[in-house]
Each structure stands twice: as structure tokens, then as C-alpha cells.
Amino acid sequence: MKEILFVCLGNICRSPAAEAVMNTLIAKQKLTDAIHCDSAGTYGGHAGEPADSRMIRHASKRDITITGRSRQIHPADLETYDLIVGMDSSNISNIKALDRFGAYHHKIVKMTDFCTVFTASEVPDPYYGGSEGFEKVLDILEDGCANLLEFLLDDE
């Protein structure tokens, strides 16, 4: 089984949405026994909280269900997961900082590296913006996750 961890800052907007988008794609392909997804944040201040209600609402309009509670990424996650997908350069830097010796750097990638429709360099944080920000994030995540899934299937 492949283990994928999506990471953003607080684990209440982008990374839980990425997890949910990917899980939706995995279920449609009947691959739930082959790929497992989770999400975490580099900041632990929202630990135990559900995803942002605005992200839940926008995702549900696309038949994407966001579940789970926020948690902070831990150094042990670097070993556990096969791929760790950060939403922006700051997240990538914070994840790599947990890997002091660089043993797991090869597992750390940026979500937008998988985008083919959108040319964004990062998945923007929609927290302080309006509805259009949440929609843009979901557009980018749907693009990136579709290609990430293809990458995982090609990698087998």
C-alpha cells in the first residue's frame, strides 16, 4: 500500500482538501486498498479541529467530502509515508527542517509540481480570502491530484 501525506500550514484548508480530492479519485478508480492518504499541518495550533467550514462547503459542491481532524506533522511521518506533498514553498521548507539529515528529502514534493492545467507555483492559502480563493484551491488540487494519481500508478 502506498501512503501519501498532504501538508499545509494549519491542516484546516488546503491539505485536508487535497486529501479529500485524492480520496475521491482513489475511490472512483477502486484503489482504496492500494493507496492511503492523510493530511497534516506544519503548525499545530489547530490540532484536533475539523477543516475550515468554508472549505468543507466549497468541496461539497463538487461532491468531495472532507473529514478528519487537524494534526501537526511529526518527524516519524517522514519515515512512515511514501510521499509527502507540501502545498507551498514554506511548507516544503518546514517539512525538510524536520529531516535534519536529509534522509527523506526525496519523498518531499510540491503539489503544483503535478499540475498540468494550472501554472500556479504554489497552492495559495485561501484562509483570509473570499469564496474565489477556496474555488481556486480546489481547481488546483483537482488538477494536481489527478496527475499525482497517474504518477503513482505509473510508478508501480
C-alpha positions in Angstrom: 0.0 0.0 0.0 1.2 3.5 -0.9 1.0 6.1 1.9 0.6 9.7 0.9 0.7 12.7 3.3 -0.6 16.1 2.2 0.8 19.1 4.2 -0.1 22.8 4.6 0.3 25.2 7.4 -2.7 24.6 9.7 -4.2 21.5 8.2 -7.6 23.1 8.0 -7.9 24.2 4.4 -5.5 23.1 1.7 -4.2 19.7 2.9 -7.5 18.3 4.1 -9.0 19.3 0.8 -6.1 17.7 -1.1 -6.6 14.5 1.0 -10.3 14.5 0.2 -9.8 15.2 -3.5 -7.3 12.4 -3.8 -9.5 10.0 -1.8 -12.4 10.8 -4.1 -10.2 10.0 -7.2 -8.9 6.8 -5.5 -12.4 5.6 -4.7 -13.6 6.2 -8.3 -10.6 4.1 -9.5 -11.4 1.4 -6.9 -7.9 1.8 -5.4 -8.7 2.2 -1.8 -6.8 -1.0 -1.0 -3.7 0.3 -2.8 -3.4 4.0 -1.7 -4.0 5.6 1.6 -4.0 9.4 2.2 -3.7 11.6 5.3 -3.0 15.2 5.9 -1.2 17.3 8.5 0.0 20.8 9.1 3.4 22.3 9.9 1.7 24.4 12.6 -0.1 22.6 15.5 -2.3 25.4 16.6 -5.4 23.9 15.0 -4.8 20.3 16.3 -8.0 18.5 16.9 -10.1 20.9 14.9 -12.2 20.0 11.8 -11.4 21.6 8.5 -12.5 25.1 7.8 -16.2 25.2 7.2 -15.8 27.3 4.1 -13.5 24.7 2.5 -16.0 21.9 3.5 -18.8 23.8 1.9 -17.0 24.5 -1.4 -15.7 21.0 -1.6 -19.2 19.5 -1.0 -20.4 21.5 -4.1 -18.0 19.2 -6.1 -19.2 16.1 -4.3 -16.0 16.0 -2.3 -16.3 15.1 1.4 -13.7 16.5 3.8 -13.5 14.6 7.1 -10.9 14.2 9.9 -9.3 16.5 12.3 -6.2 18.7 12.1 -2.9 17.4 13.3 0.7 18.5 13.2 3.2 16.7 11.1 5.8 14.7 13.2 9.3 13.6 12.3 8.1 10.0 12.3 5.8 10.8 9.4 8.8 11.3 7.2 9.6 7.6 7.6 6.0 6.3 7.5 4.8 8.0 4.3 6.0 7.1 0.8 5.3 10.6 -0.5 4.9 13.9 1.4 3.1 16.6 -0.6 3.5 20.2 0.5 1.2 23.0 -0.7 3.8 25.8 -0.9 7.5 26.6 -0.6 7.2 27.5 3.1 5.5 24.1 3.8 8.3 22.3 1.9 11.0 24.2 3.9 9.2 23.4 7.2 8.9 19.7 6.3 12.5 19.4 5.2 13.5 21.1 8.5 12.1 18.0 10.3 14.5 15.9 8.3 17.8 17.2 9.7 20.0 14.7 7.9 18.1 14.8 4.5 17.3 11.1 4.6 13.8 11.7 3.4 14.1 14.7 1.2 13.5 12.5 -1.9 9.9 11.9 -0.6 9.0 15.6 -0.3 7.3 17.2 -3.3 5.2 20.2 -4.0 1.6 19.8 -5.0 1.8 22.1 -8.0 4.7 20.0 -9.5 1.9 17.7 -10.6 -0.3 20.4 -12.2 -0.7 20.4 -16.0 -3.8 22.6 -16.4 -2.9 25.4 -13.9 0.5 27.1 -13.9 0.5 28.0 -10.2 3.8 27.7 -8.4 2.0 27.1 -5.1 -1.4 26.2 -3.8 -2.4 29.6 -2.3 -3.7 29.7 1.3 -7.4 30.8 1.0 -7.9 31.3 4.7 -8.1 35.1 4.7 -9.7 35.5 1.3 -13.2 35.0 -0.1 -15.1 32.3 -1.9 -13.0 32.6 -5.1 -9.9 31.6 -3.2 -11.4 28.3 -2.0 -12.6 27.6 -5.5 -9.1 28.3 -7.0 -7.5 26.0 -4.4 -9.9 23.2 -5.3 -9.3 23.7 -9.1 -5.5 23.4 -8.5 -5.9 20.4 -6.2 -8.2 18.6 -8.7 -5.6 19.2 -11.4 -2.6 18.2 -9.3 -4.2 15.2 -7.6 -5.4 13.7 -10.9 -1.8 13.8 -12.2 -0.4 12.6 -8.9 -2.6 9.6 -9.1 -1.3 8.9 -12.6 2.2 9.2 -11.3 1.6 6.7 -8.5 0.0 4.3 -10.9 2.9 4.6 -13.4 5.4 4.2 -10.5 4.1 0.6 -9.7 
